[in-house]
Amino acid sequence: MKREITFYSRCFFYGKTVETVDHLFIQCEVTGQLWIFFLRLKNIS
């Protein structure tokens, strides 16, 4: 049995924009909130 993996080019979290490295680490609203949470947890401003 052969299994196929499907890759999506849209953002995993809300599917509105193309998922790029730049989008994932800087522009995505969801990951942006995760970055803020992580930085506050580590007391980094």
Buried (B, 14 or more C-beta within 10 A) or exposed (E): EEEEEEEEEEBEEEEEEEBEEEEBEEEBEEBEEEEEEEEEEEEEE
